[in-house]
Structures are given as C-alpha cells and as structure tokens.
Amino acid sequence: MPVYNCTSFDYSVIMSKVTIIKPRNSSIELPLYSTKVPAGFPSPAEDYLGDTIDLNNYLIHNHESAFFAKVEGDSMIDAGIYPGDLVVIDRSVSAKDGHIVIAAIDNEFTIKRLSTKDGIRLIPENKNYKEIVLNGETELIIWGVVTGLVRKF
C-alpha cells in the first residue's frame, strides 16, 4: 500500500473535493491583552493592553506550504473539530502517528487521526464512525497535517 506525503498542490483535484482558502500574505495586527482569561474561577480584571498579535503569524508557521480547509461532517467532533470549522493545514510537516491529517484515500478526501501502529489506519474522533484500515490495494496520500483551527461563534 503506497503512502505518500504530498508536497505539491494539484488544484484540479483538490478544488473539486475540498473548500480551500489560501492565506494571504497580508498582516493585520490586533490588540492582545497581556492578562490571561481564566476558564475556572474569576480573577480581578486588569485594563492592561499588552502587545499585538497577527493571527496569520500565530496560526501559520510556514506560509508557503499552509492552507485552510473548511470541515464538513462530524467524524472529528471528539477532537474538537466541528462542521464549518476551518482547519489550518501545513504541508511541510511530516505526518506522524497521532497527528490529525488531511488524507486522500483513492482520491477521496477526509480528515482523521493517523495511526501507524499495527498497520496504517485513519481513526475518526466520533464513536459513530468506524476507523479506516488501509489495505495493500488502497492508495493513501497524506496532503498535510492539521496544525490549527479557526472557529467562528
């Protein structure tokens, strides 16, 4: 069974399968409060505006090999990835056991957790879905590793 880490874009294939949003090279810096927001007990509020943050630089480590894809379906909800979310995918990262990846299985795209123990499997993060066990006749291309997530409420 061939497993490939793909390093070049084939837009003719991927554009018909996945919604791709290529990051722009522009920069927009937003205010970043230096005080962290506790998710547990409240703490006294401080009106201290710290540095700024550029979300492109925060989310994207390698601008030349990164792209966004819109998630469809609920097979990854237990990993915190929901329908409509945008995942940041970096094609320069080598996929390893445990990474969440964008994979093409016989030219059909999916987002799953990669498992390389006891063979190659793609694991959903939702008990309502079965894992995909790759056999010797299935072509698997790892398009990239998910490195971030954007969700709009």
N, CA, C and O atoms as a GROMACS GRO file, in nm:
protein
  612
    1MET      N    1   0.085  -0.118   0.000
    1MET     CA    2   0.000   0.000   0.000
    1MET      C    3   0.089   0.123   0.000
    1MET      O    4   0.164   0.145   0.095
    2PRO      N    5   0.082   0.204  -0.103
    2PRO     CA    6   0.163   0.324  -0.105
    2PRO      C    7   0.108   0.431  -0.012
    2PRO      O    8  -0.013   0.456  -0.008
    3VAL      N    9   0.197   0.494   0.062
    3VAL     CA   10   0.161   0.609   0.146
    3VAL      C   11   0.254   0.721   0.104
    3VAL      O   12   0.376   0.706   0.105
    4TYR      N   13   0.195   0.834   0.066
    4TYR     CA   14   0.274   0.945   0.017
    4TYR      C   15   0.246   1.069   0.099
    4TYR      O   16   0.131   1.098   0.131
    5ASN      N   17   0.349   1.142   0.133
    5ASN     CA   18   0.333   1.278   0.183
    5ASN      C   19   0.346   1.366   0.061
    5ASN      O   20   0.452   1.377   0.000
    6CYS      N   21   0.236   1.430   0.025
    6CYS     CA   22   0.231   1.509  -0.097
    6CYS      C   23   0.289   1.648  -0.071
    6CYS      O   24   0.254   1.710   0.029
    7THR      N   25   0.375   1.697  -0.158
    7THR     CA   26   0.436   1.827  -0.135
    7THR      C   27   0.400   1.932  -0.238
    7THR      O   28   0.437   2.048  -0.222
    8SER      N   29   0.330   1.896  -0.344
    8SER     CA   30   0.292   1.998  -0.443
    8SER      C   31   0.140   2.000  -0.456
    8SER      O   32   0.074   1.897  -0.445
    9PHE      N   33   0.086   2.119  -0.480
    9PHE     CA   34  -0.058   2.134  -0.493
    9PHE      C   35  -0.105   2.081  -0.628
    9PHE      O   36  -0.043   2.110  -0.730
   10ASP      N   37  -0.212   2.006  -0.629
   10ASP     CA   38  -0.280   1.967  -0.751
   10ASP      C   39  -0.420   2.024  -0.741
   10ASP      O   40  -0.514   1.954  -0.702
   11TYR      N   41  -0.434   2.152  -0.778
   11TYR     CA   42  -0.560   2.222  -0.760
   11TYR      C   43  -0.673   2.161  -0.841
   11TYR      O   44  -0.789   2.172  -0.801
   12SER      N   45  -0.644   2.097  -0.954
   12SER     CA   46  -0.751   2.039  -1.035
   12SER      C   47  -0.822   1.928  -0.959
   12SER      O   48  -0.943   1.908  -0.978
   13VAL      N   49  -0.752   1.856  -0.874
   13VAL     CA   50  -0.813   1.750  -0.795
   13VAL      C   51  -0.875   1.807  -0.669
   13VAL      O   52  -0.992   1.781  -0.640
   14ILE      N   53  -0.800   1.884  -0.595
   14ILE     CA   54  -0.846   1.925  -0.462
   14ILE      C   55  -0.958   2.028  -0.468
   14ILE      O   56  -1.043   2.029  -0.378
   15MET      N   57  -0.963   2.113  -0.567
   15MET     CA   58  -1.067   2.215  -0.571
   15MET      C   59  -1.205   2.154  -0.588
   15MET      O   60  -1.303   2.215  -0.546
   16SER      N   61  -1.215   2.037  -0.649
   16SER     CA   62  -1.344   1.974  -0.665
   16SER      C   63  -1.386   1.895  -0.541
   16SER      O   64  -1.500   1.850  -0.532
   17LYS      N   65  -1.296   1.877  -0.446
   17LYS     CA   66  -1.323   1.794  -0.330
   17LYS      C   67  -1.334   1.871  -0.199
   17LYS      O   68  -1.413   1.834  -0.112
   18VAL      N   69  -1.255   1.976  -0.183
   18VAL     CA   70  -1.242   2.045  -0.055
   18VAL      C   71  -1.248   2.195  -0.079
   18VAL      O   72  -1.198   2.246  -0.179
   19THR      N   73  -1.310   2.265   0.014
   19THR     CA   74  -1.308   2.411   0.006
   19THR      C   75  -1.173   2.459   0.056
   19THR      O   76  -1.140   2.442   0.174
   20ILE      N   77  -1.094   2.518  -0.032
   20ILE     CA   78  -0.959   2.563   0.003
   20ILE      C   79  -0.959   2.714   0.016
   20ILE      O   80  -1.015   2.785  -0.067
   21ILE      N   81  -0.897   2.760   0.120
   21ILE     CA   82  -0.879   2.904   0.140
   21ILE      C   83  -0.731   2.925   0.163
   21ILE      O   84  -0.678   2.888   0.268
   22LYS      N   85  -0.664   2.985   0.067
   22LYS     CA   86  -0.520   3.008   0.077
   22LYS      C   87  -0.497   3.135   0.158
   22LYS      O   88  -0.556   3.238   0.126
   23PRO      N   89  -0.412   3.131   0.260
   23PRO     CA   90  -0.386   3.251   0.340
   23PRO      C   91  -0.319   3.359   0.257
   23PRO      O   92  -0.238   3.332   0.168
   24ARG      N   93  -0.355   3.481   0.287
   24ARG     CA   94  -0.292   3.596   0.220
   24ARG      C   95  -0.162   3.628   0.290
   24ARG      O   96  -0.141   3.590   0.405
   25ASN      N   97  -0.077   3.698   0.220
   25ASN     CA   98   0.050   3.740   0.279
   25ASN      C   99   0.038   3.871   0.353
   25ASN      O  100   0.138   3.927   0.398
   26SER      N  101  -0.085   3.922   0.366
   26SER     CA  102  -0.103   4.049   0.435
   26SER      C  103  -0.098   4.027   0.586
   26SER      O  104  -0.110   3.915   0.634
   27SER      N  105  -0.080   4.136   0.658
   27SER     CA  106  -0.069   4.130   0.802
   27SER      C  107  -0.169   4.227   0.864
   27SER      O  108  -0.177   4.343   0.825
   28ILE      N  109  -0.244   4.178   0.961
   28ILE     CA  110  -0.333   4.263   1.039
   28ILE      C  111  -0.304   4.234   1.185
   28ILE      O  112  -0.328   4.123   1.233
   29GLU      N  113  -0.253   4.333   1.255
   29GLU     CA  114  -0.221   4.314   1.395
   29GLU      C  115  -0.337   4.364   1.480
   29GLU      O  116  -0.386   4.475   1.462
   30LEU      N  117  -0.380   4.279   1.572
   30LEU     CA  118  -0.490   4.310   1.663
   30LEU      C  119  -0.435   4.322   1.804
   30LEU      O  120  -0.333   4.261   1.836
   31PRO      N  121  -0.502   4.400   1.890
   31PRO     CA  122  -0.456   4.412   2.029
   31PRO      C  123  -0.462   4.277   2.100
   31PRO      O  124  -0.554   4.198   2.080
   32LEU      N  125  -0.364   4.254   2.184
   32LEU     CA  126  -0.358   4.132   2.264
   32LEU      C  127  -0.342   4.174   2.409
   32LEU      O  128  -0.241   4.233   2.446
   33TYR      N  129  -0.442   4.145   2.491
   33TYR     CA  130  -0.433   4.177   2.633
   33TYR      C  131  -0.330   4.087   2.698
   33TYR      O  132  -0.326   3.967   2.670
   34SER      N  133  -0.248   4.143   2.783
   34SER     CA  134  -0.143   4.065   2.847
   34SER      C  135  -0.197   3.977   2.959
   34SER      O  136  -0.132   3.881   2.998
   35THR      N  137  -0.314   4.010   3.010
   35THR     CA  138  -0.376   3.930   3.115
   35THR      C  139  -0.447   3.811   3.053
   35THR      O  140  -0.524   3.826   2.958
   36LYS      N  141  -0.420   3.692   3.106
   36LYS     CA  142  -0.488   3.573   3.058
   36LYS      C  143  -0.629   3.570   3.113
   36LYS      O  144  -0.655   3.625   3.220
   37VAL      N  145  -0.721   3.505   3.042
   37VAL     CA  146  -0.860   3.494   3.085
   37VAL      C  147  -0.879   3.355   3.144
   37VAL      O  148  -0.872   3.256   3.071
   38PRO      N  149  -0.902   3.347   3.276
   38PRO     CA  150  -0.918   3.216   3.339
   38PRO      C  151  -1.047   3.148   3.294
   38PRO      O  152  -1.151   3.212   3.282
   39ALA      N  153  -1.039   3.020   3.270
   39ALA     CA  154  -1.158   2.942   3.236
   39ALA      C  155  -1.218   2.880   3.362
   39ALA      O  156  -1.320   2.812   3.355
   40GLY      N  157  -1.154   2.901   3.477
   40GLY     CA  158  -1.204   2.849   3.603
   40GLY      C  159  -1.265   2.960   3.686
   40GLY      O  160  -1.365   3.020   3.646
   41PHE      N  161  -1.205   2.989   3.799
   41PHE     CA  162  -1.255   3.093   3.887
   41PHE      C  163  -1.219   3.232   3.833
   41PHE      O  164  -1.111   3.250   3.777
   42PRO      N  165  -1.309   3.329   3.848
   42PRO     CA  166  -1.280   3.465   3.800
   42PRO      C  167  -1.161   3.526   3.875
   42PRO      O  168  -1.134   3.492   3.990
   43SER      N  169  -1.092   3.616   3.806
   43SER     CA  170  -0.983   3.690   3.870
   43SER      C  171  -1.009   3.838   3.849
   43SER      O  172  -1.087   3.876   3.761
   44PRO      N  173  -0.946   3.923   3.928
   44PRO     CA  174  -0.968   4.066   3.912
   44PRO      C  175  -0.932   4.112   3.772
   44PRO      O  176  -0.830   4.071   3.716
   45ALA      N  177  -1.016   4.197   3.714
   45ALA     CA  178  -0.992   4.247   3.579
   45ALA      C  179  -0.882   4.351   3.579
   45ALA      O  180  -0.872   4.432   3.671
   46GLU      N  181  -0.800   4.348   3.477
   46GLU     CA  182  -0.696   4.448   3.459
   46GLU      C  183  -0.716   4.509   3.322
   46GLU      O  184  -0.738   4.438   3.224
   47ASP      N  185  -0.707   4.639   3.316
   47ASP     CA  186  -0.721   4.707   3.189
   47ASP      C  187  -0.584   4.732   3.128
   47ASP      O  188  -0.548   4.846   3.098
   48TYR      N  189  -0.508   4.627   3.109
   48TYR     CA  190  -0.375   4.643   3.055
   48TYR      C  191  -0.369   4.584   2.916
   48TYR      O  192  -0.382   4.463   2.897
   49LEU      N  193  -0.350   4.670   2.819
   49LEU     CA  194  -0.335   4.627   2.681
   49LEU      C  195  -0.188   4.600   2.657
   49LEU      O  196  -0.104   4.690   2.672
   50GLY      N  197  -0.157   4.479   2.620
   50GLY     CA  198  -0.018   4.442   2.602
   50GLY      C  199   0.027   4.459   2.459
   50GLY      O  200   0.015   4.567   2.402
   51ASP      N  201   0.077   4.356   2.403
   51ASP     CA  202   0.133   4.354   2.269
   51ASP      C  203   0.021   4.344   2.165
   51ASP      O  204  -0.096   4.360   2.198
   52THR      N  205   0.059   4.318   2.042
   52THR     CA  206  -0.038   4.290   1.937
   52THR      C  207  -0.011   4.149   1.885
   52THR      O  208   0.095   4.091   1.909
   53ILE      N  209  -0.110   4.095   1.814
   53ILE     CA  210  -0.094   3.963   1.757
   53ILE      C  211  -0.144   3.965   1.614
   53ILE      O  212  -0.247   4.025   1.584
   54ASP      N  213  -0.071   3.901   1.526
   54ASP     CA  214  -0.112   3.881   1.388
   54ASP      C  215  -0.154   3.735   1.378
   54ASP      O  216  -0.070   3.645   1.391
   55LEU      N  217  -0.282   3.711   1.354
   55LEU     CA  218  -0.333   3.573   1.353
   55LEU      C  219  -0.271   3.489   1.242
   55LEU      O  220  -0.257   3.368   1.257
   56ASN      N  221  -0.234   3.551   1.130
   56ASN     CA  222  -0.165   3.475   1.026
   56ASN      C  223  -0.034   3.418   1.079
   56ASN      O  224  -0.005   3.300   1.060
   57ASN      N  225   0.044   3.501   1.147
   57ASN     CA  226   0.171   3.453   1.201
   57ASN      C  227   0.152   3.357   1.318
   57ASN      O  228   0.233   3.267   1.339
   58TYR      N  229   0.046   3.376   1.395
   58TYR     CA  230   0.019   3.289   1.509
   58TYR      C  231  -0.024   3.149   1.464
   58TYR      O  232   0.019   3.049   1.522
   59LEU      N  233  -0.108   3.142   1.362
   59LEU     CA  234  -0.162   3.014   1.317
   59LEU      C  235  -0.078   2.944   1.212
   59LEU      O  236  -0.082   2.822   1.201
   60ILE      N  237  -0.001   3.021   1.136
   60ILE     CA  238   0.069   2.964   1.021
   60ILE      C  239   0.220   2.976   1.041
   60ILE      O  240   0.274   3.086   1.054
   61HIS      N  241   0.286   2.861   1.044
   61HIS     CA  242   0.430   2.860   1.067
   61HIS      C  243   0.508   2.868   0.936
   61HIS      O  244   0.615   2.929   0.931
   62ASN      N  245   0.456   2.806   0.832
   62ASN     CA  246   0.524   2.808   0.703
   62ASN      C  247   0.423   2.856   0.599
   62ASN      O  248   0.343   2.777   0.548
   63HIS      N  249   0.427   2.984   0.567
   63HIS     CA  250   0.327   3.045   0.479
   63HIS      C  251   0.327   2.984   0.338
   63HIS      O  252   0.223   2.983   0.272
   64GLU      N  253   0.439   2.934   0.294
   64GLU     CA  254   0.447   2.877   0.159
   64GLU      C  255   0.375   2.744   0.147
   64GLU      O  256   0.333   2.707   0.037
   65SER      N  257   0.360   2.672   0.256
   65SER     CA  258   0.302   2.538   0.248
   65SER      C  259   0.172   2.523   0.326
   65SER      O  260   0.124   2.411   0.345
   66ALA      N  261   0.116   2.633   0.372
   66ALA     CA  262  -0.006   2.626   0.454
   66ALA      C  263  -0.129   2.665   0.375
   66ALA      O  264  -0.123   2.746   0.282
   67PHE      N  265  -0.242   2.607   0.415
   67PHE     CA  266  -0.370   2.648   0.360
   67PHE      C  267  -0.477   2.616   0.463
   67PHE      O  268  -0.454   2.543   0.559
   68PHE      N  269  -0.595   2.670   0.441
   68PHE     CA  270  -0.710   2.643   0.525
   68PHE      C  271  -0.806   2.554   0.447
   68PHE      O  272  -0.812   2.560   0.324
   69ALA      N  273  -0.881   2.471   0.519
   69ALA     CA  274  -0.988   2.392   0.457
   69ALA      C  275  -1.108   2.396   0.550
   69ALA      O  276  -1.093   2.391   0.672
   70LYS      N  277  -1.225   2.404   0.493
   70LYS     CA  278  -1.348   2.407   0.570
   70LYS      C  279  -1.391   2.263   0.596
   70LYS      O  280  -1.395   2.180   0.505
   71VAL      N  281  -1.424   2.233   0.722
   71VAL     CA  282  -1.460   2.098   0.763
   71VAL      C  283  -1.607   2.073   0.732
   71VAL      O  284  -1.693   2.158   0.755
   72GLU      N  285  -1.633   1.955   0.680
   72GLU     CA  286  -1.769   1.910   0.654
   72GLU      C  287  -1.785   1.775   0.723
   72GLU      O  288  -1.699   1.688   0.711
   73GLY      N  289  -1.893   1.757   0.795
   73GLY     CA  290  -1.916   1.630   0.864
   73GLY      C  291  -1.873   1.635   1.009
   73GLY      O  292  -1.808   1.730   1.052
   74ASP      N  293  -1.909   1.532   1.084
   74ASP     CA  294  -1.888   1.532   1.229
   74ASP      C  295  -1.800   1.418   1.280
   74ASP      O  296  -1.808   1.381   1.397
   75SER      N  297  -1.717   1.361   1.194
   75SER     CA  298  -1.636   1.247   1.236
   75SER      C  299  -1.522   1.285   1.330
   75SER      O  300  -1.455   1.196   1.383
   76MET      N  301  -1.496   1.415   1.352
   76MET     CA  302  -1.384   1.456   1.437
   76MET      C  303  -1.429   1.541   1.556
   76MET      O  304  -1.348   1.613   1.615
   77ILE      N  305  -1.558   1.534   1.593
   77ILE     CA  306  -1.609   1.622   1.698
   77ILE      C  307  -1.546   1.596   1.835
   77ILE      O  308  -1.533   1.688   1.915
   78ASP      N  309  -1.507   1.472   1.862
   78ASP     CA  310  -1.444   1.445   1.992
   78ASP      C  311  -1.301   1.497   2.000
   78ASP      O  312  -1.241   1.498   2.107
   79ALA      N  313  -1.246   1.541   1.888
   79ALA     CA  314  -1.116   1.608   1.885
   79ALA      C  315  -1.136   1.759   1.885
   79ALA      O  316  -1.040   1.835   1.876
   80GLY      N  317  -1.264   1.803   1.896
   80GLY     CA  318  -1.293   1.946   1.899
   80GLY      C  319  -1.300   2.010   1.761
   80GLY      O  320  -1.291   2.132   1.749
   81ILE      N  321  -1.316   1.929   1.658
   81ILE     CA  322  -1.326   1.979   1.521
   81ILE      C  323  -1.469   1.956   1.474
   81ILE      O  324  -1.515   1.842   1.464
   82TYR      N  325  -1.539   2.066   1.444
   82TYR     CA  326  -1.682   2.061   1.413
   82TYR      C  327  -1.708   2.104   1.269
   82TYR      O  328  -1.626   2.171   1.207
   83PRO      N  329  -1.826   2.064   1.215
   83PRO     CA  330  -1.862   2.110   1.080
   83PRO      C  331  -1.860   2.262   1.073
   83PRO      O  332  -1.908   2.331   1.163
   84GLY      N  333  -1.803   2.314   0.966
   84GLY     CA  334  -1.793   2.458   0.948
   84GLY      C  335  -1.664   2.519   0.999
   84GLY      O  336  -1.631   2.632   0.964
   85ASP      N  337  -1.590   2.445   1.082
   85ASP     CA  338  -1.461   2.494   1.130
   85ASP      C  339  -1.364   2.505   1.012
   85ASP      O  340  -1.377   2.435   0.912
   86LEU      N  341  -1.266   2.593   1.028
   86LEU     CA  342  -1.155   2.599   0.933
   86LEU      C  343  -1.035   2.536   1.000
   86LEU      O  344  -0.997   2.575   1.110
   87VAL      N  345  -0.975   2.440   0.934
   87VAL     CA  346  -0.852   2.381   0.986
   87VAL      C  347  -0.734   2.439   0.909
   87VAL      O  348  -0.742   2.462   0.789
   88VAL      N  349  -0.626   2.461   0.980
   88VAL     CA  350  -0.502   2.507   0.920
   88VAL      C  351  -0.420   2.382   0.891
   88VAL      O  352  -0.395   2.301   0.980
   89ILE      N  353  -0.380   2.369   0.767
   89ILE     CA  354  -0.306   2.251   0.725
   89ILE      C  355  -0.169   2.294   0.676
   89ILE      O  356  -0.157   2.386   0.595
   90ASP      N  357  -0.067   2.228   0.727
   90ASP     CA  358   0.070   2.258   0.685
   90ASP      C  359   0.124   2.137   0.610
   90ASP      O  360   0.137   2.028   0.666
   91ARG      N  361   0.154   2.159   0.485
   91ARG     CA  362   0.203   2.050   0.401
   91ARG      C  363   0.352   2.023   0.420
   91ARG      O  364   0.403   1.924   0.368
   92SER      N  365   0.423   2.108   0.493
   92SER     CA  366   0.566   2.087   0.515
   92SER      C  367   0.593   1.999   0.636
   92SER      O  368   0.706   1.956   0.658
   93VAL      N  369   0.490   1.972   0.716
   93VAL     CA  370   0.506   1.888   0.835
   93VAL      C  371   0.492   1.741   0.795
   93VAL      O  372   0.396   1.704   0.728
   94SER      N  373   0.588   1.659   0.835
   94SER     CA  374   0.579   1.515   0.807
   94SER      C  375   0.479   1.452   0.902
   94SER      O  376   0.488   1.469   1.023
   95ALA      N  377   0.384   1.380   0.845
   95ALA     CA  378   0.280   1.316   0.926
   95ALA      C  379   0.339   1.204   1.009
   95ALA      O  380   0.416   1.120   0.960
   96LYS      N  381   0.302   1.204   1.137
   96LYS     CA  382   0.349   1.102   1.231
   96LYS      C  383   0.229   1.041   1.302
   96LYS      O  384   0.119   1.096   1.299
   97ASP      N  385   0.251   0.929   1.365
   97ASP     CA  386   0.147   0.861   1.442
   97ASP      C  387   0.084   0.958   1.541
   97ASP      O  388   0.154   1.023   1.618
   98GLY      N  389  -0.048   0.966   1.539
   98GLY     CA  390  -0.120   1.053   1.631
   98GLY      C  391  -0.157   1.189   1.575
   98GLY      O  392  -0.240   1.259   1.633
   99HIS      N  393  -0.097   1.229   1.463
   99HIS     CA  394  -0.131   1.357   1.401
   99HIS      C  395  -0.269   1.351   1.337
   99HIS      O  396  -0.312   1.246   1.288
  100ILE      N  397  -0.338   1.463   1.338
  100ILE     CA  398  -0.461   1.475   1.261
  100ILE      C  399  -0.419   1.522   1.123
  100ILE      O  400  -0.345   1.620   1.109
  101VAL      N  401  -0.466   1.451   1.020
  101VAL     CA  402  -0.420   1.476   0.885
  101VAL      C  403  -0.537   1.495   0.789
  101VAL      O  404  -0.649   1.452   0.815
  102ILE      N  405  -0.506   1.560   0.678
  102ILE     CA  406  -0.595   1.562   0.562
  102ILE      C  407  -0.537   1.456   0.470
  102ILE      O  408  -0.422   1.464   0.428
  103ALA      N  409  -0.618   1.355   0.439
  103ALA     CA  410  -0.571   1.244   0.359
  103ALA      C  411  -0.662   1.222   0.239
  103ALA      O  412  -0.782   1.248   0.245
  104ALA      N  413  -0.603   1.175   0.132
  104ALA     CA  414  -0.679   1.133   0.014
  104ALA      C  415  -0.669   0.981   0.008
  104ALA      O  416  -0.560   0.925  -0.004
  105ILE      N  417  -0.784   0.917   0.015
  105ILE     CA  418  -0.790   0.772   0.003
  105ILE      C  419  -0.855   0.743  -0.131
  105ILE      O  420  -0.974   0.767  -0.150
  106ASP      N  421  -0.776   0.691  -0.224
  106ASP     CA  422  -0.825   0.669  -0.360
  106ASP      C  423  -0.896   0.793  -0.414
  106ASP      O  424  -1.006   0.784  -0.469
  107ASN      N  425  -0.832   0.909  -0.396
  107ASN     CA  426  -0.879   1.040  -0.444
  107ASN      C  427  -1.001   1.094  -0.372
  107ASN      O  428  -1.063   1.189  -0.421
  108GLU      N  429  -1.038   1.038  -0.258
  108GLU     CA  430  -1.146   1.092  -0.175
  108GLU      C  431  -1.084   1.151  -0.049
  108GLU      O  432  -1.009   1.082   0.021
  109PHE      N  433  -1.114   1.278  -0.020
  109PHE     CA  434  -1.051   1.348   0.091
  109PHE      C  435  -1.124   1.324   0.222
  109PHE      O  436  -1.246   1.310   0.226
  110THR      N  437  -1.046   1.319   0.330
  110THR     CA  438  -1.101   1.305   0.464
  110THR      C  439  -1.006   1.367   0.565
  110THR      O  440  -0.887   1.385   0.537
  111ILE      N  441  -1.059   1.399   0.682
  111ILE     CA  442  -0.977   1.445   0.794
  111ILE      C  443  -0.991   1.340   0.904
  111ILE      O  444  -1.102   1.309   0.947
  112LYS      N  445  -0.879   1.285   0.949
  112LYS     CA  446  -0.879   1.180   1.050
  112LYS      C  447  -0.746   1.184   1.126
  112LYS      O  448  -0.652   1.253   1.086
  113ARG      N  449  -0.742   1.108   1.236
  113ARG     CA  450  -0.617   1.091   1.311
  113ARG      C  451  -0.541   0.973   1.252
  113ARG      O  452  -0.597   0.865   1.234
  114LEU      N  453  -0.414   0.994   1.223
  114LEU     CA  454  -0.329   0.891   1.164
  114LEU      C  455  -0.276   0.798   1.272
  114LEU      O  456  -0.225   0.843   1.374
  115SER      N  457  -0.288   0.669   1.248
  115SER     CA  458  -0.228   0.569   1.336
  115SER      C  459  -0.139   0.480   1.251
  115SER      O  460  -0.183   0.426   1.149
  116THR      N  461  -0.014   0.466   1.293
  116THR     CA  462   0.080   0.382   1.218
  116THR      C  463   0.121   0.259   1.297
  116THR      O  464   0.210   0.184   1.255
  117LYS      N  465   0.057   0.238   1.412
  117LYS     CA  466   0.085   0.119   1.491
  117LYS      C  467  -0.001   0.004   1.439
  117LYS      O  468  -0.120   0.021   1.415
  118ASP      N  469   0.059  -0.111   1.421
  118ASP     CA  470  -0.013  -0.229   1.370
  118ASP      C  471  -0.078  -0.200   1.235
  118ASP      O  472  -0.197  -0.228   1.217
  119GLY      N  473  -0.004  -0.147   1.142
  119GLY     CA  474  -0.056  -0.111   1.012
  119GLY      C  475  -0.098   0.035   1.009
  119GLY      O  476  -0.086   0.106   1.109
  120ILE      N  477  -0.146   0.078   0.896
  120ILE     CA  478  -0.186   0.219   0.881
  120ILE      C  479  -0.338   0.227   0.888
  120ILE      O  480  -0.410   0.160   0.815
  121ARG      N  481  -0.384   0.313   0.979
  121ARG     CA  482  -0.527   0.333   0.997
  121ARG      C  483  -0.555   0.482   1.009
  121ARG      O  484  -0.470   0.559   1.053
  122LEU      N  485  -0.675   0.521   0.969
  122LEU     CA  486  -0.724   0.657   0.989
  122LEU      C  487  -0.839   0.647   1.088
  122LEU      O  488  -0.940   0.582   1.062
  123ILE      N  489  -0.822   0.715   1.201
  123ILE     CA  490  -0.913   0.700   1.313
  123ILE      C  491  -1.005   0.822   1.323
  123ILE      O  492  -0.956   0.935   1.334
  124PRO      N  493  -1.137   0.800   1.320
  124PRO     CA  494  -1.229   0.911   1.344
  124PRO      C  495  -1.233   0.943   1.493
  124PRO      O  496  -1.199   0.857   1.576
  125GLU      N  497  -1.272   1.061   1.528
  125GLU     CA  498  -1.287   1.102   1.668
  125GLU      C  499  -1.436   1.120   1.696
  125GLU      O  500  -1.480   1.225   1.744
  126ASN      N  501  -1.512   1.017   1.666
  126ASN     CA  502  -1.656   1.013   1.691
  126ASN      C  503  -1.693   0.866   1.692
  126ASN      O  504  -1.669   0.795   1.595
  127LYS      N  505  -1.753   0.820   1.802
  127LYS     CA  506  -1.783   0.677   1.818
  127LYS      C  507  -1.883   0.625   1.714
  127LYS      O  508  -1.898   0.504   1.700
  128ASN      N  509  -1.951   0.714   1.643
  128ASN     CA  510  -2.048   0.671   1.542
  128ASN      C  511  -1.983   0.633   1.409
  128ASN      O  512  -2.052   0.590   1.317
  129TYR      N  513  -1.851   0.648   1.400
  129TYR     CA  514  -1.779   0.617   1.276
  129TYR      C  515  -1.677   0.508   1.302
  129TYR      O  516  -1.623   0.497   1.412
  130LYS      N  517  -1.651   0.429   1.200
  130LYS     CA  518  -1.551   0.323   1.210
  130LYS      C  519  -1.418   0.374   1.157
  130LYS      O  520  -1.412   0.461   1.070
  131GLU      N  521  -1.311   0.316   1.211
  131GLU     CA  522  -1.179   0.353   1.161
  131GLU      C  523  -1.161   0.296   1.021
  131GLU      O  524  -1.225   0.199   0.983
  132ILE      N  525  -1.074   0.358   0.947
  132ILE     CA  526  -1.042   0.314   0.811
  132ILE      C  527  -0.910   0.239   0.817
  132ILE      O  528  -0.806   0.298   0.848
  133VAL      N  529  -0.915   0.112   0.788
  133VAL     CA  530  -0.794   0.029   0.786
  133VAL      C  531  -0.750   0.018   0.642
  133VAL      O  532  -0.826  -0.028   0.556
  134LEU      N  533  -0.627   0.061   0.616
  134LEU     CA  534  -0.577   0.061   0.479
  134LEU      C  535  -0.524  -0.077   0.443
  134LEU      O  536  -0.451  -0.139   0.520
  135ASN      N  537  -0.562  -0.122   0.324
  135ASN     CA  538  -0.510  -0.249   0.275
  135ASN      C  539  -0.411  -0.222   0.163
  135ASN      O  540  -0.389  -0.107   0.125
  136GLY      N  541  -0.352  -0.325   0.111
  136GLY     CA  542  -0.249  -0.310   0.009
  136GLY      C  543  -0.298  -0.256  -0.124
  136GLY      O  544  -0.217  -0.218  -0.208
  137GLU      N  545  -0.429  -0.252  -0.145
  137GLU     CA  546  -0.482  -0.205  -0.273
  137GLU      C  547  -0.531  -0.060  -0.267
  137GLU      O  548  -0.574  -0.006  -0.368
  138THR      N  549  -0.525   0.002  -0.152
  138THR     CA  550  -0.575   0.137  -0.133
  138THR      C  551  -0.460   0.235  -0.140
  138THR      O  552  -0.357   0.216  -0.075
  139GLU      N  553  -0.478   0.341  -0.219
  139GLU     CA  554  -0.375   0.445  -0.226
  139GLU      C  555  -0.408   0.553  -0.122
  139GLU      O  556  -0.519   0.606  -0.119
  140LEU      N  557  -0.312   0.584  -0.039
  140LEU     CA  558  -0.326   0.687   0.063
  140LEU      C  559  -0.224   0.796   0.036
  140LEU      O  560  -0.104   0.770   0.027
  141ILE      N  561  -0.274   0.918   0.024
  141ILE     CA  562  -0.185   1.034   0.011
  141ILE      C  563  -0.215   1.126   0.128
  141ILE      O  564  -0.328   1.171   0.145
  142ILE      N  565  -0.113   1.155   0.208
  142ILE     CA  566  -0.127   1.249   0.318
  142ILE      C  567  -0.103   1.388   0.259
  142ILE      O  568   0.008   1.421   0.220
  143TRP      N  569  -0.210   1.469   0.254
  143TRP     CA  570  -0.200   1.604   0.197
  143TRP      C  571  -0.132   1.700   0.292
  143TRP      O  572  -0.062   1.791   0.248
  144GLY      N  573  -0.153   1.682   0.419
  144GLY     CA  574  -0.091   1.771   0.516
  144GLY      C  575  -0.137   1.740   0.657
  144GLY      O  576  -0.228   1.661   0.679
  145VAL      N  577  -0.072   1.804   0.751
  145VAL     CA  578  -0.100   1.784   0.893
  145VAL      C  579  -0.178   1.907   0.944
  145VAL      O  580  -0.142   2.021   0.915
  146VAL      N  581  -0.284   1.880   1.019
  146VAL     CA  582  -0.362   1.988   1.078
  146VAL      C  583  -0.281   2.048   1.193
  146VAL      O  584  -0.241   1.978   1.286
  147THR      N  585  -0.256   2.180   1.184
  147THR     CA  586  -0.174   2.248   1.286
  147THR      C  587  -0.251   2.355   1.360
  147THR      O  588  -0.198   2.414   1.455
  148GLY      N  589  -0.374   2.382   1.320
  148GLY     CA  590  -0.452   2.484   1.388
  148GLY      C  591  -0.599   2.474   1.350
  148GLY      O  592  -0.639   2.397   1.263
  149LEU      N  593  -0.679   2.555   1.419
  149LEU     CA  594  -0.823   2.552   1.400
  149LEU      C  595  -0.878   2.692   1.419
  149LEU      O  596  -0.836   2.766   1.508
  150VAL      N  597  -0.974   2.729   1.334
  150VAL     CA  598  -1.041   2.857   1.346
  150VAL      C  599  -1.191   2.828   1.354
  150VAL      O  600  -1.247   2.758   1.270
  151ARG      N  601  -1.255   2.883   1.456
  151ARG     CA  602  -1.400   2.863   1.471
  151ARG      C  603  -1.465   2.997   1.496
  151ARG      O  604  -1.419   3.077   1.577
  152LYS      N  605  -1.572   3.019   1.424
  152LYS     CA  606  -1.649   3.141   1.442
  152LYS      C  607  -1.777   3.106   1.517
  152LYS      O  608  -1.849   3.014   1.479
  153PHE      N  609  -1.805   3.179   1.624
  153PHE     CA  610  -1.926   3.151   1.703
  153PHE      C  611  -2.043   3.224   1.648
  153PHE      O  612  -2.153   3.213   1.701
   0.00000   0.00000   0.00000
